[in-house]
Structures are given as C-alpha cells and as structure tokens.
Amino acid sequence: MPAVIVREHKPWRRKDGVYMYFEDNAGVIVNPNGEMKGSAIIGPICKECADLWASAAKAIV
C-alpha cells in the first residue's frame, strides 16, 4: 500500500537554505491514484507536501 511522508524527524534542507524537521514522523496512506484513504491529518505538514498534494493540505485538523 503506497504512502506519502508528511512529517520527518530527520532534518532536511529546503532550496532556500532553511533546515526543517518535526518532532515525529508521520505518513498518509494513499490509493494508486494519489488520493488519501483517511479523512484528516492531525498536526502540521511540510509546505512541500501541501504544495504537491492539495488534498492533504485540506485535510489538516
């Protein structure tokens, strides 16, 4: 079952030079079309995920 990682504890560098990391790891299970199986995401997600998957950005609680 495919998934999309929306939060990662390991620091990574954005293109503008800022290092980002979260307190925990989190993912969202998606179907083969890229649509979320769940209805809500609890907690923050990175801007890159929100830009690529608009449905994930709308599901933030």
N, CA, C, O and CB atoms as a CASP TS submission, in Angstrom:
PFRMAT TS
TARGET T0000
AUTHOR 0000-0000-0000
METHOD Language model
MODEL 1
PARENT N/A
ATOM      1  N   MET     1       0.841  -1.160   0.000  1.00  0.00           N
ATOM      2  CA  MET     1       0.000   0.000   0.000  1.00  0.00           C
ATOM      3  C   MET     1       0.904   1.246   0.000  1.00  0.00           C
ATOM      4  O   MET     1       1.731   1.391   0.900  1.00  0.00           O
ATOM      5  CB  MET     1      -0.966  -0.015   1.222  1.00  0.00           C
ATOM      6  N   PRO     2       0.767   2.135  -0.973  1.00  0.00           N
ATOM      7  CA  PRO     2       1.638   3.318  -1.035  1.00  0.00           C
ATOM      8  C   PRO     2       1.285   4.344   0.045  1.00  0.00           C
ATOM      9  O   PRO     2       0.147   4.417   0.510  1.00  0.00           O
ATOM     10  CB  PRO     2       1.543   3.971  -2.418  1.00  0.00           C
ATOM     11  N   ALA     3       2.276   5.121   0.422  1.00  0.00           N
ATOM     12  CA  ALA     3       2.075   6.164   1.432  1.00  0.00           C
ATOM     13  C   ALA     3       2.911   7.388   1.076  1.00  0.00           C
ATOM     14  O   ALA     3       3.870   7.301   0.310  1.00  0.00           O
ATOM     15  CB  ALA     3       2.446   5.644   2.847  1.00  0.00           C
ATOM     16  N   VAL     4       2.536   8.517   1.639  1.00  0.00           N
ATOM     17  CA  VAL     4       3.257   9.776   1.473  1.00  0.00           C
ATOM     18  C   VAL     4       3.711  10.227   2.856  1.00  0.00           C
ATOM     19  O   VAL     4       2.896  10.308   3.775  1.00  0.00           O
ATOM     20  CB  VAL     4       2.364  10.873   0.774  1.00  0.00           C
ATOM     21  N   ILE     5       4.996  10.520   3.015  1.00  0.00           N
ATOM     22  CA  ILE     5       5.512  11.009   4.287  1.00  0.00           C
ATOM     23  C   ILE     5       5.236  12.505   4.364  1.00  0.00           C
ATOM     24  O   ILE     5       5.641  13.260   3.480  1.00  0.00           O
ATOM     25  CB  ILE     5       7.042  10.706   4.439  1.00  0.00           C
ATOM     26  N   VAL     6       4.543  12.934   5.424  1.00  0.00           N
ATOM     27  CA  VAL     6       4.184  14.349   5.564  1.00  0.00           C
ATOM     28  C   VAL     6       4.974  15.062   6.663  1.00  0.00           C
ATOM     29  O   VAL     6       5.042  16.291   6.671  1.00  0.00           O
ATOM     30  CB  VAL     6       2.704  14.473   5.850  1.00  0.00           C
ATOM     31  N   ARG     7       5.574  14.308   7.592  1.00  0.00           N
ATOM     32  CA  ARG     7       6.453  14.878   8.619  1.00  0.00           C
ATOM     33  C   ARG     7       7.634  13.944   8.794  1.00  0.00           C
ATOM     34  O   ARG     7       7.491  12.723   8.735  1.00  0.00           O
ATOM     35  CB  ARG     7       5.697  15.089   9.977  1.00  0.00           C
ATOM     36  N   GLU     8       8.811  14.532   9.013  1.00  0.00           N
ATOM     37  CA  GLU     8      10.017  13.729   9.173  1.00  0.00           C
ATOM     38  C   GLU     8      10.876  14.335  10.275  1.00  0.00           C
ATOM     39  O   GLU     8      11.112  15.544  10.295  1.00  0.00           O
ATOM     40  CB  GLU     8      10.810  13.639   7.839  1.00  0.00           C
ATOM     41  N   HIS     9      11.341  13.492  11.190  1.00  0.00           N
ATOM     42  CA  HIS     9      12.165  13.968  12.297  1.00  0.00           C
ATOM     43  C   HIS     9      13.578  14.319  11.831  1.00  0.00           C
ATOM     44  O   HIS     9      14.204  15.221  12.388  1.00  0.00           O
ATOM     45  CB  HIS     9      12.225  12.913  13.401  1.00  0.00           C
ATOM     46  N   LYS    10      14.075  13.631  10.839  1.00  0.00           N
ATOM     47  CA  LYS    10      15.426  13.900  10.333  1.00  0.00           C
ATOM     48  C   LYS    10      15.458  15.270   9.645  1.00  0.00           C
ATOM     49  O   LYS    10      14.631  15.531   8.772  1.00  0.00           O
ATOM     50  CB  LYS    10      15.881  12.779   9.344  1.00  0.00           C
ATOM     51  N   PRO    11      16.393  16.148  10.020  1.00  0.00           N
ATOM     52  CA  PRO    11      16.454  17.472   9.375  1.00  0.00           C
ATOM     53  C   PRO    11      16.774  17.365   7.883  1.00  0.00           C
ATOM     54  O   PRO    11      17.596  16.546   7.472  1.00  0.00           O
ATOM     55  CB  PRO    11      17.508  18.349  10.067  1.00  0.00           C
ATOM     56  N   TRP    12      16.122  18.192   7.090  1.00  0.00           N
ATOM     57  CA  TRP    12      16.429  18.286   5.673  1.00  0.00           C
ATOM     58  C   TRP    12      16.513  19.755   5.299  1.00  0.00           C
ATOM     59  O   TRP    12      15.972  20.611   6.000  1.00  0.00           O
ATOM     60  CB  TRP    12      15.366  17.548   4.812  1.00  0.00           C
ATOM     61  N   ARG    13      17.189  20.048   4.199  1.00  0.00           N
ATOM     62  CA  ARG    13      17.437  21.421   3.782  1.00  0.00           C
ATOM     63  C   ARG    13      16.523  21.787   2.630  1.00  0.00           C
ATOM     64  O   ARG    13      16.464  21.079   1.625  1.00  0.00           O
ATOM     65  CB  ARG    13      18.906  21.615   3.384  1.00  0.00           C
ATOM     66  N   ARG    14      15.806  22.900   2.778  1.00  0.00           N
ATOM     67  CA  ARG    14      14.987  23.409   1.684  1.00  0.00           C
ATOM     68  C   ARG    14      15.878  24.130   0.679  1.00  0.00           C
ATOM     69  O   ARG    14      17.045  24.407   0.955  1.00  0.00           O
ATOM     70  CB  ARG    14      13.879  24.356   2.213  1.00  0.00           C
ATOM     71  N   LYS    15      15.319  24.428  -0.478  1.00  0.00           N
ATOM     72  CA  LYS    15      16.089  25.108  -1.520  1.00  0.00           C
ATOM     73  C   LYS    15      16.549  26.498  -1.091  1.00  0.00           C
ATOM     74  O   LYS    15      17.567  26.988  -1.580  1.00  0.00           O
ATOM     75  CB  LYS    15      15.263  25.214  -2.785  1.00  0.00           C
ATOM     76  N   ASP    16      15.808  27.142  -0.179  1.00  0.00           N
ATOM     77  CA  ASP    16      16.196  28.480   0.275  1.00  0.00           C
ATOM     78  C   ASP    16      17.240  28.447   1.393  1.00  0.00           C
ATOM     79  O   ASP    16      17.637  29.500   1.893  1.00  0.00           O
ATOM     80  CB  ASP    16      14.972  29.234   0.750  1.00  0.00           C
ATOM     81  N   GLY    17      17.690  27.249   1.792  1.00  0.00           N
ATOM     82  CA  GLY    17      18.757  27.108   2.768  1.00  0.00           C
ATOM     83  C   GLY    17      18.296  26.848   4.192  1.00  0.00           C
ATOM     84  O   GLY    17      19.131  26.627   5.069  1.00  0.00           O
ATOM     85  N   VAL    18      17.012  26.868   4.448  1.00  0.00           N
ATOM     86  CA  VAL    18      16.475  26.644   5.790  1.00  0.00           C
ATOM     87  C   VAL    18      16.434  25.145   6.072  1.00  0.00           C
ATOM     88  O   VAL    18      16.004  24.360   5.226  1.00  0.00           O
ATOM     89  CB  VAL    18      15.056  27.271   5.936  1.00  0.00           C
ATOM     90  N   TYR    19      16.881  24.751   7.262  1.00  0.00           N
ATOM     91  CA  TYR    19      16.787  23.356   7.677  1.00  0.00           C
ATOM     92  C   TYR    19      15.477  23.157   8.422  1.00  0.00           C
ATOM     93  O   TYR    19      15.130  23.946   9.301  1.00  0.00           O
ATOM     94  CB  TYR    19      18.000  22.946   8.566  1.00  0.00           C
ATOM     95  N   MET    20      14.752  22.107   8.071  1.00  0.00           N
ATOM     96  CA  MET    20      13.444  21.816   8.659  1.00  0.00           C
ATOM     97  C   MET    20      13.456  20.425   9.287  1.00  0.00           C
ATOM     98  O   MET    20      14.100  19.507   8.780  1.00  0.00           O
ATOM     99  CB  MET    20      12.326  21.919   7.592  1.00  0.00           C
ATOM    100  N   TYR    21      12.732  20.285  10.400  1.00  0.00           N
ATOM    101  CA  TYR    21      12.467  18.974  10.981  1.00  0.00           C
ATOM    102  C   TYR    21      11.255  19.089  11.893  1.00  0.00           C
ATOM    103  O   TYR    21      10.893  20.186  12.320  1.00  0.00           O
ATOM    104  CB  TYR    21      13.707  18.435  11.763  1.00  0.00           C
ATOM    105  N   PHE    22      10.635  17.963  12.187  1.00  0.00           N
ATOM    106  CA  PHE    22       9.451  17.913  13.035  1.00  0.00           C
ATOM    107  C   PHE    22       9.751  17.062  14.262  1.00  0.00           C
ATOM    108  O   PHE    22      10.789  16.403  14.326  1.00  0.00           O
ATOM    109  CB  PHE    22       8.233  17.350  12.259  1.00  0.00           C
ATOM    110  N   GLU    23       8.846  17.076  15.232  1.00  0.00           N
ATOM    111  CA  GLU    23       9.028  16.297  16.456  1.00  0.00           C
ATOM    112  C   GLU    23       8.886  14.803  16.220  1.00  0.00           C
ATOM    113  O   GLU    23       9.447  14.005  16.971  1.00  0.00           O
ATOM    114  CB  GLU    23       8.036  16.739  17.501  1.00  0.00           C
ATOM    115  N   ASP    24       8.138  14.407  15.182  1.00  0.00           N
ATOM    116  CA  ASP    24       7.890  12.992  14.943  1.00  0.00           C
ATOM    117  C   ASP    24       7.794  12.724  13.446  1.00  0.00           C
ATOM    118  O   ASP    24       7.821  13.646  12.630  1.00  0.00           O
ATOM    119  CB  ASP    24       6.605  12.536  15.657  1.00  0.00           C
ATOM    120  N   ASN    25       7.682  11.467  13.110  1.00  0.00           N
ATOM    121  CA  ASN    25       7.466  11.056  11.728  1.00  0.00           C
ATOM    122  C   ASN    25       5.979  10.775  11.535  1.00  0.00           C
ATOM    123  O   ASN    25       5.304  10.299  12.448  1.00  0.00           O
ATOM    124  CB  ASN    25       8.327   9.801  11.367  1.00  0.00           C
ATOM    125  N   ALA    26       5.478  11.073  10.338  1.00  0.00           N
ATOM    126  CA  ALA    26       4.069  10.793  10.054  1.00  0.00           C
ATOM    127  C   ALA    26       3.902  10.582   8.560  1.00  0.00           C
ATOM    128  O   ALA    26       4.607  11.183   7.750  1.00  0.00           O
ATOM    129  CB  ALA    26       3.151  11.947  10.553  1.00  0.00           C
ATOM    130  N   GLY    27       2.967   9.726   8.211  1.00  0.00           N
ATOM    131  CA  GLY    27       2.669   9.450   6.812  1.00  0.00           C
ATOM    132  C   GLY    27       1.176   9.320   6.594  1.00  0.00           C
ATOM    133  O   GLY    27       0.401   9.158   7.536  1.00  0.00           O
ATOM    134  N   VAL    28       0.793   9.394   5.337  1.00  0.00           N
ATOM    135  CA  VAL    28      -0.604   9.267   4.944  1.00  0.00           C
ATOM    136  C   VAL    28      -0.689   8.151   3.912  1.00  0.00           C
ATOM    137  O   VAL    28       0.060   8.149   2.935  1.00  0.00           O
ATOM    138  CB  VAL    28      -1.171  10.619   4.376  1.00  0.00           C
ATOM    139  N   ILE    29      -1.586   7.214   4.119  1.00  0.00           N
ATOM    140  CA  ILE    29      -1.785   6.129   3.157  1.00  0.00           C
ATOM    141  C   ILE    29      -2.629   6.653   2.005  1.00  0.00           C
ATOM    142  O   ILE    29      -3.662   7.290   2.213  1.00  0.00           O
ATOM    143  CB  ILE    29      -2.465   4.889   3.827  1.00  0.00           C
ATOM    144  N   VAL    30      -2.176   6.378   0.795  1.00  0.00           N
ATOM    145  CA  VAL    30      -2.877   6.846  -0.404  1.00  0.00           C
ATOM    146  C   VAL    30      -3.200   5.662  -1.302  1.00  0.00           C
ATOM    147  O   VAL    30      -2.558   4.614  -1.222  1.00  0.00           O
ATOM    148  CB  VAL    30      -2.029   7.894  -1.173  1.00  0.00           C
ATOM    149  N   ASN    31      -4.205   5.839  -2.162  1.00  0.00           N
ATOM    150  CA  ASN    31      -4.521   4.801  -3.139  1.00  0.00           C
ATOM    151  C   ASN    31      -3.645   5.011  -4.376  1.00  0.00           C
ATOM    152  O   ASN    31      -2.925   6.009  -4.437  1.00  0.00           O
ATOM    153  CB  ASN    31      -6.041   4.825  -3.516  1.00  0.00           C
ATOM    154  N   PRO    32      -3.677   4.117  -5.355  1.00  0.00           N
ATOM    155  CA  PRO    32      -2.826   4.262  -6.544  1.00  0.00           C
ATOM    156  C   PRO    32      -3.038   5.564  -7.317  1.00  0.00           C
ATOM    157  O   PRO    32      -2.153   5.987  -8.061  1.00  0.00           O
ATOM    158  CB  PRO    32      -3.064   3.110  -7.464  1.00  0.00           C
ATOM    159  N   ASN    33      -4.201   6.208  -7.153  1.00  0.00           N
ATOM    160  CA  ASN    33      -4.448   7.490  -7.823  1.00  0.00           C
ATOM    161  C   ASN    33      -3.873   8.667  -7.052  1.00  0.00           C
ATOM    162  O   ASN    33      -3.927   9.797  -7.538  1.00  0.00           O
ATOM    163  CB  ASN    33      -5.935   7.695  -8.021  1.00  0.00           C
ATOM    164  N   GLY    34      -3.324   8.436  -5.866  1.00  0.00           N
ATOM    165  CA  GLY    34      -2.759   9.501  -5.056  1.00  0.00           C
ATOM    166  C   GLY    34      -3.743  10.165  -4.122  1.00  0.00           C
ATOM    167  O   GLY    34      -3.417  11.187  -3.518  1.00  0.00           O
ATOM    168  N   GLU    35      -4.949   9.611  -3.984  1.00  0.00           N
ATOM    169  CA  GLU    35      -5.964  10.173  -3.092  1.00  0.00           C
ATOM    170  C   GLU    35      -5.815   9.549  -1.705  1.00  0.00           C
ATOM    171  O   GLU    35      -5.535   8.357  -1.582  1.00  0.00           O
ATOM    172  CB  GLU    35      -7.397   9.932  -3.655  1.00  0.00           C
ATOM    173  N   MET    36      -6.004  10.359  -0.666  1.00  0.00           N
ATOM    174  CA  MET    36      -5.866   9.876   0.704  1.00  0.00           C
ATOM    175  C   MET    36      -6.944   8.861   1.053  1.00  0.00           C
ATOM    176  O   MET    36      -8.098   9.004   0.650  1.00  0.00           O
ATOM    177  CB  MET    36      -5.917  11.039   1.679  1.00  0.00           C
ATOM    178  N   LYS    37      -6.554   7.827   1.812  1.00  0.00           N
ATOM    179  CA  LYS    37      -7.528   6.851   2.289  1.00  0.00           C
ATOM    180  C   LYS    37      -8.259   7.383   3.514  1.00  0.00           C
ATOM    181  O   LYS    37      -9.431   7.065   3.712  1.00  0.00           O
ATOM    182  CB  LYS    37      -6.841   5.517   2.616  1.00  0.00           C
ATOM    183  N   GLY    38      -7.594   8.187   4.340  1.00  0.00           N
ATOM    184  CA  GLY    38      -8.210   8.757   5.532  1.00  0.00           C
ATOM    185  C   GLY    38      -8.889  10.075   5.223  1.00  0.00           C
ATOM    186  O   GLY    38      -8.884  10.548   4.086  1.00  0.00           O
ATOM    187  N   SER    39      -9.474  10.661   6.260  1.00  0.00           N
ATOM    188  CA  SER    39     -10.203  11.912   6.049  1.00  0.00           C
ATOM    189  C   SER    39      -9.554  13.108   6.732  1.00  0.00           C
ATOM    190  O   SER    39      -9.946  14.245   6.468  1.00  0.00           O
ATOM    191  CB  SER    39     -11.613  11.765   6.543  1.00  0.00           C
ATOM    192  N   ALA    40      -8.564  12.882   7.609  1.00  0.00           N
ATOM    193  CA  ALA    40      -7.965  14.006   8.324  1.00  0.00           C
ATOM    194  C   ALA    40      -6.502  13.729   8.638  1.00  0.00           C
ATOM    195  O   ALA    40      -6.093  12.581   8.811  1.00  0.00           O
ATOM    196  CB  ALA    40      -8.735  14.294   9.614  1.00  0.00           C
ATOM    197  N   ILE    41      -5.727  14.798   8.709  1.00  0.00           N
ATOM    198  CA  ILE    41      -4.341  14.737   9.160  1.00  0.00           C
ATOM    199  C   ILE    41      -4.270  15.576  10.421  1.00  0.00           C
ATOM    200  O   ILE    41      -4.635  16.751  10.408  1.00  0.00           O
ATOM    201  CB  ILE    41      -3.327  15.249   8.054  1.00  0.00           C
ATOM    202  N   ILE    42      -3.804  14.984  11.508  1.00  0.00           N
ATOM    203  CA  ILE    42      -3.698  15.701  12.770  1.00  0.00           C
ATOM    204  C   ILE    42      -2.265  16.193  12.910  1.00  0.00           C
ATOM    205  O   ILE    42      -1.325  15.397  12.896  1.00  0.00           O
ATOM    206  CB  ILE    42      -4.109  14.798  13.980  1.00  0.00           C
ATOM    207  N   GLY    43      -2.101  17.492  13.044  1.00  0.00           N
ATOM    208  CA  GLY    43      -0.788  18.092  13.199  1.00  0.00           C
ATOM    209  C   GLY    43      -0.314  18.755  11.922  1.00  0.00           C
ATOM    210  O   GLY    43      -0.996  18.711  10.899  1.00  0.00           O
ATOM    211  N   PRO    44       0.865  19.372  11.985  1.00  0.00           N
ATOM    212  CA  PRO    44       1.379  20.117  10.834  1.00  0.00           C
ATOM    213  C   PRO    44       1.926  19.195   9.748  1.00  0.00           C
ATOM    214  O   PRO    44       2.268  18.042  10.009  1.00  0.00           O
ATOM    215  CB  PRO    44       2.464  21.079  11.281  1.00  0.00           C
ATOM    216  N   ILE    45       2.001  19.719   8.529  1.00  0.00           N
ATOM    217  CA  ILE    45       2.693  19.038   7.440  1.00  0.00           C
ATOM    218  C   ILE    45       3.620  20.046   6.781  1.00  0.00           C
ATOM    219  O   ILE    45       3.426  21.254   6.916  1.00  0.00           O
ATOM    220  CB  ILE    45       1.682  18.428   6.403  1.00  0.00           C
ATOM    221  N   CYS    46       4.615  19.558   6.076  1.00  0.00           N
ATOM    222  CA  CYS    46       5.564  20.471   5.447  1.00  0.00           C
ATOM    223  C   CYS    46       4.934  21.162   4.231  1.00  0.00           C
ATOM    224  O   CYS    46       4.012  20.642   3.602  1.00  0.00           O
ATOM    225  CB  CYS    46       6.838  19.712   5.030  1.00  0.00           C
ATOM    226  N   LYS    47       5.456  22.332   3.931  1.00  0.00           N
ATOM    227  CA  LYS    47       4.928  23.147   2.839  1.00  0.00           C
ATOM    228  C   LYS    47       5.035  22.419   1.501  1.00  0.00           C
ATOM    229  O   LYS    47       4.157  22.549   0.648  1.00  0.00           O
ATOM    230  CB  LYS    47       5.669  24.484   2.769  1.00  0.00           C
ATOM    231  N   GLU    48       6.108  21.657   1.321  1.00  0.00           N
ATOM    232  CA  GLU    48       6.303  20.930   0.069  1.00  0.00           C
ATOM    233  C   GLU    48       5.200  19.905  -0.155  1.00  0.00           C
ATOM    234  O   GLU    48       4.733  19.733  -1.281  1.00  0.00           O
ATOM    235  CB  GLU    48       7.663  20.241   0.062  1.00  0.00           C
ATOM    236  N   CYS    49       4.780  19.225   0.903  1.00  0.00           N
ATOM    237  CA  CYS    49       3.677  18.258   0.779  1.00  0.00           C
ATOM    238  C   CYS    49       2.370  18.961   0.472  1.00  0.00           C
ATOM    239  O   CYS    49       1.584  18.484  -0.347  1.00  0.00           O
ATOM    240  CB  CYS    49       3.533  17.432   2.064  1.00  0.00           C
ATOM    241  N   ALA    50       2.133  20.083   1.116  1.00  0.00           N
ATOM    242  CA  ALA    50       0.898  20.832   0.874  1.00  0.00           C
ATOM    243  C   ALA    50       0.842  21.344  -0.560  1.00  0.00           C
ATOM    244  O   ALA    50      -0.233  21.391  -1.159  1.00  0.00           O
ATOM    245  CB  ALA    50       0.780  22.004   1.855  1.00  0.00           C
ATOM    246  N   ASP    51       1.988  21.727  -1.114  1.00  0.00           N
ATOM    247  CA  ASP    51       2.022  22.209  -2.498  1.00  0.00           C
ATOM    248  C   ASP    51       1.783  21.083  -3.496  1.00  0.00           C
ATOM    249  O   ASP    51       1.099  21.278  -4.500  1.00  0.00           O
ATOM    250  CB  ASP    51       3.358  22.878  -2.789  1.00  0.00           C
ATOM    251  N   LEU    52       2.347  19.900  -3.224  1.00  0.00           N
ATOM    252  CA  LEU    52       2.220  18.778  -4.163  1.00  0.00           C
ATOM    253  C   LEU    52       0.887  18.057  -4.044  1.00  0.00           C
ATOM    254  O   LEU    52       0.321  17.630  -5.051  1.00  0.00           O
ATOM    255  CB  LEU    52       3.342  17.793  -3.942  1.00  0.00           C
ATOM    256  N   TRP    53       0.379  17.916  -2.820  1.00  0.00           N
ATOM    257  CA  TRP    53      -0.866  17.190  -2.590  1.00  0.00           C
ATOM    258  C   TRP    53      -1.867  18.130  -1.931  1.00  0.00           C
ATOM    259  O   TRP    53      -1.909  18.240  -0.706  1.00  0.00           O
ATOM    260  CB  TRP    53      -0.629  15.926  -1.710  1.00  0.00           C
ATOM    261  N   ALA    54      -2.660  18.797  -2.733  1.00  0.00           N
ATOM    262  CA  ALA    54      -3.627  19.769  -2.216  1.00  0.00           C
ATOM    263  C   ALA    54      -4.653  19.103  -1.306  1.00  0.00           C
ATOM    264  O   ALA    54      -5.129  19.723  -0.356  1.00  0.00           O
ATOM    265  CB  ALA    54      -4.339  20.477  -3.372  1.00  0.00           C
ATOM    266  N   SER    55      -4.996  17.856  -1.582  1.00  0.00           N
ATOM    267  CA  SER    55      -5.974  17.162  -0.737  1.00  0.00           C
ATOM    268  C   SER    55      -5.426  16.961   0.675  1.00  0.00           C
ATOM    269  O   SER    55      -6.192  16.971   1.639  1.00  0.00           O
ATOM    270  CB  SER    55      -6.354  15.803  -1.356  1.00  0.00           C
ATOM    271  N   ALA    56      -4.116  16.780   0.809  1.00  0.00           N
ATOM    272  CA  ALA    56      -3.520  16.646   2.136  1.00  0.00           C
ATOM    273  C   ALA    56      -3.587  17.969   2.885  1.00  0.00           C
ATOM    274  O   ALA    56      -3.835  17.985   4.091  1.00  0.00           O
ATOM    275  CB  ALA    56      -2.063  16.166   2.031  1.00  0.00           C
ATOM    276  N   ALA    57      -3.371  19.067   2.195  1.00  0.00           N
ATOM    277  CA  ALA    57      -3.428  20.380   2.842  1.00  0.00           C
ATOM    278  C   ALA    57      -4.839  20.696   3.326  1.00  0.00           C
ATOM    279  O   ALA    57      -5.004  21.353   4.354  1.00  0.00           O
ATOM    280  CB  ALA    57      -2.949  21.471   1.878  1.00  0.00           C
ATOM    281  N   LYS    58      -5.844  20.244   2.612  1.00  0.00           N
ATOM    282  CA  LYS    58      -7.231  20.499   3.002  1.00  0.00           C
ATOM    283  C   LYS    58      -7.657  19.642   4.188  1.00  0.00           C
ATOM    284  O   LYS    58      -8.612  19.985   4.884  1.00  0.00           O
ATOM    285  CB  LYS    58      -8.160  20.246   1.825  1.00  0.00           C
ATOM    286  N   ALA    59      -6.959  18.527   4.430  1.00  0.00           N
ATOM    287  CA  ALA    59      -7.365  17.584   5.467  1.00  0.00           C
ATOM    288  C   ALA    59      -6.718  17.844   6.820  1.00  0.00           C
ATOM    289  O   ALA    59      -6.922  17.067   7.752  1.00  0.00           O
ATOM    290  CB  ALA    59      -7.044  16.196   5.030  1.00  0.00           C
ATOM    291  N   ILE    60      -5.947  18.912   6.951  1.00  0.00           N
ATOM    292  CA  ILE    60      -5.267  19.196   8.214  1.00  0.00           C
ATOM    293  C   ILE    60      -6.286  19.612   9.262  1.00  0.00           C
ATOM    294  O   ILE    60      -7.164  20.437   9.012  1.00  0.00           O
ATOM    295  CB  ILE    60      -4.197  20.299   8.031  1.00  0.00           C
ATOM    296  N   VAL    61      -6.145  19.014  10.452  1.00  0.00           N
ATOM    297  CA  VAL    61      -7.038  19.349  11.570  1.00  0.00           C
ATOM    298  C   VAL    61      -6.256  20.149  12.577  1.00  0.00           C
ATOM    299  O   VAL    61      -6.800  20.546  13.608  1.00  0.00           O
ATOM    300  CB  VAL    61      -7.643  18.073  12.230  1.00  0.00           C
TER
END
